[in-house]
Amino acid sequence: MSEVLQYKVHPEDPSKTILHQHTVMSVHGVPLLGGLLETMILNSYESVISK
């Protein structure tokens, strides 16, 4: 998994920041379960970052 976080100053309120997050994830070596594993990991990851 590769993740890049970028913080920028909010254009209307300089006391705040905006977070842009980009994540790349891939599963190799398990052809039949790769898609299922990617979906499970993505769902778990999304539940953590939405808090």
Beta strands, then each sheet from edge to edge (+ up, - down):
strand 1: 2-9
strand 2: 17-24
sheet 1: 1+ 2-
end
